[in-house]
């Protein structure tokens, strides 16, 4: 997908789930066009570093090993600490090379999900990662009141030809639900506003059984945190929470992540959802979440779309809000 803005977007982005990393695990990742190495150290903390050893360029995500809180290069045993410092060279153990440093990426783990802060110039986080359960306090905010999101209620789609802004533009797009998702009613954007790095919106689904056009069968409360992900609460029959995330891999594709926190049944103490709950969530929410992907895979970006009046004002307002997350000029764009 060709877009007039950079794929190196500033913000917090999801890169996986905590349960994917046991103690001592090392994984090779690629996001924002950069090779990365993620590892969980002996204390259980997760770290993400620039992937190529400064010694002779080996990829420490392929064959690297964890030693205490460091990752050891598989080529010559040089060790790199959580902050990217060279901490140990085996054949000169008292003299690590303190001039060398791998880029280190801020990482946060929250309720089983992993987030990475990205800024193209390596600037520190410009805002705190929002708390999934701190949002929408009018609903149950106790994580123990919900089943675990991973693995039963989590999905990912890799290498999708879509930019995070295009995913975010689903927020004001009410009309596509009837055609893409086969909805029997068209949702209504009841409220929307951009507040700093957040785009906040409330979507209502009219009650088809009522003659009152203002009566809603379902309300979805959502906050985007930058362009990385949206946190939502469904107010209706299920009252569940979810996160929907899009993370650029390179200048053509993104990986997408989806997790649901489903309320436990009365008296339930286990975090593992029972089979009948899994079947319900799969049927209602997990099978349909990727229906937009078929559109995105073949879509082109229209810079000045001829929007209908019902969507135009908040659609263009979202595009204007999104400009704050582009701190570099896209590749190939004119500088002047």
QUIZI-V898439 format. One line per field, one symbol per residue. ss: DSSP state (H for helix, E for strand, C for the rest). psi: psi as a letter, one per 40 degrees, with the letter a starting at -180 (. if undefined). burial: 1 if it has 24 or more other C-alpha atoms within 12 Angstrom, else 0. A space follows every 50 residues. Layout:
ss=???
psi=???
burial=???
This chain:
ss=CCCCCCCCCCEEEEEEEHHHCCCCCEEEEEECCEEEEEEECCCCCEEEEE CECCCCCCECCCCCEEECCEEECCCCCCEECCCCEEEECHHHCCCCCCCC ECCEECEEEECCEEEEEECCCCCCCCCCCCCCCCCCCCCCCCHHHECCCC CCCEEEEEEECCCHHHHHCCCCCCCHHHHHCCCCCCCEEEEEEEECCEEE EEEEEECCCCCCCCCEEEEEEEEEECCCEEEEEEECCCCCEEEEEEEECC CCCEEEEEEEECECCCCCCCCCCCHHHHHHHHHHHHCCCCCCHHHHCCCC CCCCCCCCHHHHHHHHHHHHHHHHHCCCCCCCCCCC
psi=hhieiieghhahiheaideehiheihihihifehhihiihadeeihihih dhheceeiheegeiihhbeihhhedeehihideeihehhdegdegigeei hihhhhhhhhfeihihhhhdeeiiheiihihdeeifeeihehdeeiiidh edfiiihifhgiidddddeddegddeddddefieihihhdiiihgbehhh ihhihiheeieheehhdhhhhihhhaedihhihhhbddfiiihhihhhda ediiiiihihhhhiiheheiehiidddddddddddddededddddddeii hhdgigiiddeddddddddddddeegeihiheiid.
burial=11111111111111111100101111111111111111111000111111 11111001111111111011111100111111111111100000000000 11111111111111111111000010001111101100010010111111 11111111111111111111111110100010000111110111001111 11111100000000011111111111111111111001111111111111 11111111111111000000011000110010001100110110011000 000000000010011101101111110000000000
